[in-house]
């Protein structure tokens, strides 16, 4: 009797393990295509770039030659463009990220209210994000044309005798690019924030109103704590996208005037595909990746501490 029960128990246990293993393999089969794509198109190129950063290779003109830390030493001692590109990248990120975050959140709060035609305005704000970057850049540069652009024409009408040269000026070129970046991306992050705002329970608003909280108190004590995870997501995505930004500079200013808008990603492109210094470009890419990873780790730790504090 006991032997039969024990045998039955073992059989059930084996069947459960078999079912669990089968379910696990089914789950892995769904993510396997993505893992294969990540391994081939992301992981292997990163490994190859890391190895290449310690080598000298001018594409088809020479063999790959190991040079140790020579590329990194050159980067920090002999390359005059690297510190400029690094400073421009930090400046571009430090201004673009908070500005995009604030504008997107402000638009989301307005679009979350029961106003007429909000669906139309949501579409208008979102349209630059889905439009072609080339088209958006052409429109933006036309608006800020230093000679015939409507922005400068309005400034002249308002009494500004010498309006800014915008993208043609070393002083105003980066702010012009930052404005273009914010304009193009604010619609997407507005939608992200809208999703977060619509997840805030109405009971919290009602309780705050009963307690006599004004609009600012409702924002700081109700809205902001509830959308903190959304804010950290937006912050992470913005930092990564601005650090690797290259296409906007390439389309609009080609890193100029001078080197006023040359960022690290554009410097990597020039080093690899213009100067054909693939080893050196890989070294710069490794420095850029290290910066992004370090900032991401700091942000994850800050999010955990902030969440625990709340």
C-alpha positions as CSV (number, residue, x, y, z in Angstrom):
1,X,0.0,0.0,0.0
2,X,2.7,2.4,1.1
3,X,4.8,1.4,-1.9
4,X,2.0,2.2,-4.3
5,X,1.5,5.6,-2.7
6,X,5.2,6.3,-2.8
7,X,5.4,5.3,-6.5
8,X,2.4,7.4,-7.3
9,X,4.0,10.4,-5.6
10,X,7.2,10.0,-7.5
11,X,5.3,9.8,-10.7
12,X,3.4,13.0,-10.0
13,X,6.6,14.7,-9.0
14,X,8.3,13.7,-12.3
15,X,5.2,14.8,-14.3
16,X,5.3,18.2,-12.6
17,X,9.0,18.6,-13.3
18,X,8.4,17.6,-16.9
19,X,5.6,20.1,-17.3
20,X,7.6,22.9,-15.7
21,X,10.6,22.1,-18.0
22,X,8.3,22.2,-21.0
23,X,6.7,25.5,-20.0
24,X,10.2,26.9,-19.4
25,X,11.4,25.9,-22.9
26,X,8.2,27.3,-24.4
27,X,8.9,30.6,-22.7
28,X,12.5,30.7,-23.9
29,X,11.4,29.9,-27.4
30,X,9.5,33.1,-27.5
31,X,12.5,35.3,-26.5
32,X,15.0,33.2,-28.4
33,X,14.7,35.3,-31.7
34,X,15.3,38.5,-29.7
35,X,18.3,36.9,-27.9
36,X,19.8,35.8,-31.1
37,X,19.4,39.2,-32.6
38,X,20.9,40.9,-29.6
39,X,23.8,38.5,-29.6
40,X,24.6,38.9,-33.3
41,X,23.8,42.6,-33.8
42,X,24.6,44.1,-30.3
43,X,26.8,41.9,-28.1
44,X,29.3,40.7,-30.8
45,X,29.8,44.2,-32.2
46,X,30.5,45.6,-28.7
47,X,33.1,42.8,-28.1
48,X,34.7,43.5,-31.5
49,X,34.8,47.2,-30.9
50,X,36.4,46.7,-27.4
51,X,39.1,44.5,-29.0
52,X,39.5,46.9,-31.9
53,X,40.0,49.9,-29.4
54,X,43.4,48.4,-28.5
55,X,44.3,48.1,-32.2
56,X,45.2,50.2,-35.1
57,X,43.2,49.6,-38.3
58,X,42.6,51.8,-41.3
59,X,40.1,49.6,-43.0
60,X,41.4,48.2,-46.2
61,X,44.7,50.1,-46.2
62,X,46.4,48.0,-43.5
63,X,46.2,44.9,-41.3
64,X,44.9,45.1,-37.8
65,X,47.8,45.8,-35.5
66,X,47.7,45.7,-31.7
67,X,48.8,49.0,-30.1
68,X,47.7,48.5,-26.5
69,X,46.5,51.7,-24.8
70,X,47.9,54.0,-27.6
71,X,44.4,55.0,-28.8
72,X,43.3,56.0,-25.3
73,X,46.5,57.9,-24.7
74,X,46.0,59.7,-28.0
75,X,42.4,60.5,-27.1
76,X,43.2,62.2,-23.8
77,X,46.5,63.9,-24.8
78,X,46.8,64.6,-28.6
79,X,43.2,64.8,-29.9
80,X,42.1,68.4,-29.6
81,X,38.6,67.6,-30.9
82,X,37.9,65.0,-28.2
83,X,37.6,67.4,-25.2
84,X,35.5,69.8,-27.3
85,X,33.2,66.9,-28.4
86,X,32.9,65.7,-24.8
87,X,32.1,69.2,-23.5
88,X,29.5,69.6,-26.2
89,X,27.9,66.2,-25.4
90,X,27.6,67.1,-21.7
91,X,26.2,70.5,-22.5
92,X,23.7,69.1,-25.0
93,X,22.6,66.4,-22.5
94,X,22.5,68.7,-19.5
95,X,20.2,71.1,-21.2
96,X,18.1,68.9,-23.5
97,X,17.2,66.2,-20.9
98,X,15.6,68.5,-18.2
99,X,14.0,70.8,-20.8
100,X,12.4,67.9,-22.7
101,X,11.2,66.4,-19.4
102,X,9.6,69.6,-18.2
103,X,8.0,70.5,-21.5
104,X,6.7,66.9,-21.9
105,X,5.3,66.8,-18.4
106,X,3.7,70.2,-18.7
107,X,2.0,69.2,-22.0
108,X,0.8,65.9,-20.5
109,X,-0.7,67.7,-17.5
110,X,-2.6,70.1,-19.8
111,X,-3.7,67.4,-22.2
112,X,-4.9,65.3,-19.3
113,X,-7.5,67.9,-18.4
114,X,-11.0,67.8,-19.9
115,X,-10.5,70.5,-22.6
116,X,-12.1,70.7,-26.0
117,X,-10.1,69.4,-28.9
118,X,-7.4,67.8,-26.8
119,X,-7.2,64.8,-29.2
120,X,-6.3,67.2,-32.0
121,X,-3.6,68.9,-30.0
122,X,-2.2,65.6,-28.8
123,X,-1.8,64.6,-32.5
124,X,-0.2,68.0,-33.3
125,X,2.4,67.6,-30.5
126,X,3.1,64.0,-31.4
127,X,3.4,64.5,-35.1
128,X,7.1,65.8,-35.1
129,X,8.2,62.6,-33.4
130,X,6.7,60.3,-36.1
131,X,7.7,62.6,-39.0
132,X,10.9,62.2,-40.9
133,X,13.9,63.7,-39.1
134,X,15.1,65.2,-42.3
135,X,11.7,67.0,-42.8
136,X,11.5,68.2,-39.2
137,X,15.1,69.5,-39.4
138,X,14.5,71.3,-42.7
139,X,11.4,73.0,-41.3
140,X,13.2,74.0,-38.1
141,X,16.2,75.4,-39.9
142,X,13.9,77.3,-42.2
143,X,12.1,78.8,-39.2
144,X,15.5,79.9,-37.7
145,X,17.1,81.0,-40.9
146,X,19.3,83.9,-39.9
147,X,18.4,86.0,-42.9
148,X,14.8,85.2,-44.0
149,X,13.5,83.0,-41.2
150,X,10.2,84.0,-39.6
151,X,11.6,83.9,-36.1
152,X,14.2,86.6,-36.9
153,X,11.6,88.6,-38.8
154,X,9.4,88.6,-35.7
155,X,12.4,89.6,-33.5
156,X,13.1,92.5,-35.9
157,X,9.5,93.6,-35.7
158,X,9.8,93.6,-31.9
159,X,12.7,95.9,-32.0
160,X,15.7,93.5,-31.9
161,X,18.1,95.3,-34.3
162,X,20.7,92.4,-34.5
163,X,18.9,89.1,-34.1
164,X,20.9,85.9,-33.4
165,X,22.4,84.0,-36.3
166,X,21.2,80.8,-34.8
167,X,22.8,77.7,-36.5
168,X,25.3,79.9,-38.3
169,X,26.6,81.2,-35.0
170,X,29.0,79.3,-32.7
171,X,27.2,80.8,-29.7
172,X,23.7,79.9,-30.8
173,X,24.2,76.8,-32.9
174,X,23.9,74.4,-29.9
175,X,20.8,76.1,-28.4
176,X,19.2,75.8,-31.9
177,X,19.9,72.1,-32.1
178,X,18.6,71.7,-28.5
179,X,15.4,73.4,-29.5
180,X,15.0,71.1,-32.5
181,X,15.6,68.0,-30.3
182,X,13.0,69.1,-27.7
183,X,10.5,69.9,-30.4
184,X,10.9,66.6,-32.1
185,X,10.8,64.4,-29.0
186,X,8.4,66.2,-26.6
187,X,5.3,64.6,-28.2
188,X,6.5,61.0,-27.5
189,X,7.4,61.6,-23.9
190,X,4.1,63.6,-23.5
191,X,2.3,60.3,-24.4
192,X,4.4,58.4,-21.9
193,X,3.6,60.9,-19.2
194,X,-0.1,60.8,-20.1
195,X,-0.1,57.1,-19.5
196,X,1.4,57.7,-16.1
197,X,-1.0,60.5,-15.2
198,X,-4.0,58.4,-16.2
199,X,-2.9,55.8,-13.7
200,X,-3.1,58.1,-10.8
201,X,-6.2,57.2,-8.7
202,X,-8.9,59.8,-8.7
203,X,-9.4,59.2,-5.0
204,X,-6.1,60.9,-4.3
205,X,-7.1,64.0,-6.1
206,X,-10.4,64.1,-4.2
207,X,-8.7,63.6,-0.9
208,X,-6.2,66.4,-1.6
209,X,-9.0,68.8,-2.6
210,X,-10.9,67.9,0.6
211,X,-7.7,68.8,2.6
212,X,-7.6,72.1,0.8
213,X,-4.5,71.4,-1.3
214,X,-4.0,73.8,-4.2
215,X,-2.8,72.9,-7.7
216,X,0.9,73.0,-6.7
217,X,0.3,70.9,-3.5
218,X,-1.6,68.4,-5.6
219,X,1.3,68.2,-8.0
220,X,4.0,67.8,-5.4
221,X,2.1,65.5,-3.0
222,X,-0.1,63.5,-5.4
223,X,1.0,63.6,-9.0
224,X,4.8,63.7,-8.6
225,X,5.1,60.7,-6.3
226,X,2.8,58.6,-8.5
227,X,4.6,59.3,-11.7
228,X,8.1,58.9,-10.3
229,X,8.7,55.5,-12.1
230,X,7.6,57.1,-15.3
231,X,10.0,60.0,-14.7
232,X,12.9,57.7,-14.2
233,X,12.0,55.8,-17.4
234,X,11.8,59.1,-19.3
235,X,15.1,60.3,-17.8
236,X,16.9,57.1,-18.7
237,X,15.6,57.1,-22.3
238,X,16.5,60.8,-22.7
239,X,20.0,60.5,-21.4
240,X,20.8,57.5,-23.6
241,X,19.3,59.1,-26.7
242,X,21.1,62.4,-26.2
243,X,24.5,60.8,-25.5
244,X,24.3,58.8,-28.7
245,X,22.7,61.6,-30.8
246,X,24.4,62.0,-34.1
247,X,21.8,62.2,-36.9
248,X,20.5,65.7,-35.9
249,X,24.0,67.2,-36.0
250,X,24.8,65.5,-39.3
251,X,21.6,66.7,-41.0
252,X,21.7,70.3,-39.7
253,X,25.2,71.6,-39.0
254,X,27.7,68.8,-39.7
255,X,29.2,69.6,-36.3
256,X,29.8,73.2,-37.1
257,X,30.1,76.1,-37.3
258,X,33.7,75.2,-36.4
259,X,33.2,72.5,-33.8
260,X,30.3,74.2,-31.9
261,X,27.9,71.2,-32.3
262,X,30.4,68.3,-32.7
263,X,29.4,65.7,-30.1
264,X,31.1,62.4,-29.3
265,X,28.9,60.3,-31.6
266,X,29.6,62.6,-34.5
267,X,33.3,62.6,-33.6
268,X,33.2,58.7,-33.7
269,X,31.6,58.9,-37.1
270,X,34.3,61.3,-38.5
271,X,37.1,59.2,-37.0
272,X,35.8,56.0,-38.4
273,X,34.2,56.8,-41.8
274,X,36.0,60.0,-42.8
275,X,39.5,59.6,-41.3
276,X,39.2,55.7,-41.5
277,X,40.7,55.3,-38.0
278,X,38.5,52.5,-36.9
279,X,40.6,51.5,-33.9
280,X,40.6,55.1,-32.6
281,X,36.9,55.5,-33.2
282,X,36.3,52.2,-31.3
283,X,38.2,53.7,-28.3
284,X,36.1,56.8,-28.3
285,X,33.0,54.6,-28.6
286,X,34.1,52.6,-25.5
287,X,34.5,55.8,-23.5
288,X,31.0,56.9,-24.6
289,X,29.6,53.6,-23.7
290,X,31.3,53.6,-20.3
291,X,29.8,57.0,-19.5
292,X,26.3,55.9,-20.5
293,X,26.6,52.7,-18.4
294,X,27.9,54.6,-15.4
295,X,25.1,57.2,-15.5
296,X,22.6,54.4,-15.9
297,X,23.9,52.6,-12.8
298,X,23.8,55.8,-10.8
299,X,20.2,56.4,-12.0
300,X,19.1,52.9,-11.1
301,X,20.6,53.3,-7.6
302,X,19.0,56.7,-7.2
303,X,15.6,55.4,-8.3
304,X,15.8,52.6,-5.7
305,X,16.8,55.0,-2.9
306,X,14.1,57.5,-3.9
307,X,11.5,54.7,-4.1
308,X,12.5,53.4,-0.6
309,X,12.3,57.0,0.7
310,X,8.7,57.4,-0.6
